[in-house]
Amino acid sequence: MRAVVFERFGEPAEVRDVPDPRPAEHGVVVRVEATGLCRSDWHGWQGHDPDITLPHVPGHELAGVVEAVGARVTGWRPGDRVTVPFVCACGGCPSCAAGDQQVCERQTQPGFTHWGSFAEYVALDHADVNLVAVPEELTFATAASLGCRFATAFRAVVQQGRVAAGEWVAVHGCGGVGLSAVMIAAAAGARVVAVDVSPTALDLARKFGAAHVVDAAHTDDTARAVRELTGGGAHLSLDALGSPVTCAASVNGLRRRGRHVQVGLLPSADGTTPVPMARAVALELELLGSHGMAAHTYPPLLDLVRSGTLRPDLLVTSAIGLDAVPQALAALGSAPGAGVTVIEPWSR
């Protein structure tokens, strides 16, 4: 099969032929019809993820058709249309038993712990726990966005953030996850303030329901701007980019007893990120993490997508083939971009 491969962190990836994957007894091989290009893939390529061993094929948000099934898989067969959370659970640890597969103690992640979906085929573990059926009315490009950015944003806003109608929600960083969060929060009846440095991203945020936008490239103190626009601060704020600056701004833009949800990854030289904890203590803020979404919690999200209440398809702004991926992956470091780029491995 053809796949995007890198041999060294931070050095150019290339498209080449590699052996086809085979399913584990508990797993499947999926023919990849669409897969998203995500900033997390860039972090992996840069060497920020200790699970990656070289050479490596990235890619973790995908949709496609089951091609081959392991001997112990009972719920799926070749030809099934599927997607999968980027966190694949083991199904047997205490966290999985509690229903918290998104923090599985023995999790695997395509594109990180093993070769991923920037390829024509990808192997997925523990299929009966992790696969999600894709309704016929959803395109593969739409379904691919659900595995990471849209499902991640849904859990961050709805399940972790506990958004309520009428609340103010601030979203710092309007790439794929951030724009998904804007759409989800607005659909829930919240008033959204979107923060980004890109005029294009802010235009899309308005399109998807933001009541106000803050141009971080021309605003000295984005947290103060959020507090002023919301009459005292956001009830819920998300750092959807993942940087010390956006993390601090998200916390500092909250009102008393507000909730910060950290969604974007925060790589740093020593593994820690400064957080304004004095404000968290004084205002009794909640600081939460959010890490994907378990497969069994997808039905409410899929219902909202099927009804048209949520439109992840509108986030897809470009589609490319495998040959364009190495350059597009490298470009994420300097310009994360607005909207969603979908890779279609079988297009030339």
Steps between C-alpha positions, in 0.01 A plus 500: 500500500599866467561691822657818636816404690759695697834354606616781731312750713461838339645392167289480184260208471456317171236290327615147423388139479494305829359158595123473544392465866338185639232498770572381853266228627295769676544761227416597145666655199312797356528629146548873566259711295570828680726616780555841656821700520530611862746705703549193721656332196744789477590461868569131439716578197697747710579232760271630775334160557708234680285216364621545142778276371668550164437453215143615541173556312289776664124558486236437765158635397350284232199340340482214257382148429594186690727295274607209723385373841689316774385158621367630835299794364125442528331832422649598164551353157662602170307776326385681816535880492683609814687768684693473826603724791865597490532332842445127446416330829594153618153428640630317806673743737325670797456825305331316214279311746389838639410620149799733475661351191640840399751464785556125462804380693619286208381718215637495148486791260533458124764739376677503838536161668496330159477590133208722416259606230714707260489185292268294288437255786528517880484235773278571803504310829211367712245565231196395701577772756616777269328502163207735438255435216480781246142569380450475125401865476838619635785539256835350594652849510241607758539180701880532508473827691300333777785277618715778636423868467118501499454226759777653710326838486163343578630332813691813604199730462209273595630222725798659674407867464130447585393784271157649565279722290559870564855454630801679356755267344845613388694293247871576469633369169269447203653216308307178451434433869429862582255554216328175595471632857355828375234315299414261784479771767286724278267208421459446874374858539819650641642837399846448356809720486759365254866597531761449229777676307358409159233718334389196299453295816304779663277536194425127519432531873238766426350275234472214750331706770747717691334810644833686527853447375833622637793549264789382716752635250389855579385467861753540780294322766250251359386392847400856585322528165300187579410629847380829352293337225335259744432742783743346748641192333401177331315228688688242295826548312700261284860507387456321170847589369737389773762758597603664828360830370156366403476285812566799727264721300223243528535482879537875541190566289266308733251649742467383859446123525557465127624185327815468291538194275843425356460331163812592303825318576757697697851379418781666692866434566445383859154348456314767700313818407456807723135548596361804692409298809465804727199608294368143500509496880362850555209457258440128570555408137478146366795388287416193292664290234321335211640207304292375211169319544409135560335310214194408707419871556476584128121447452389845632761667279397297196133583564579873494703459180228295328234756596706786358533674836876454471671530161857367518494478120515880486838492674661311212668772297740298282574146381841369391658171397787320672761663278417844643518391864873545576490868407165558672622328818810720516291814445297437818795613711493859378137530393257258670229632271126534527255228421570136423722347234393147407736251338351257251766227466360347182492826302795586281 
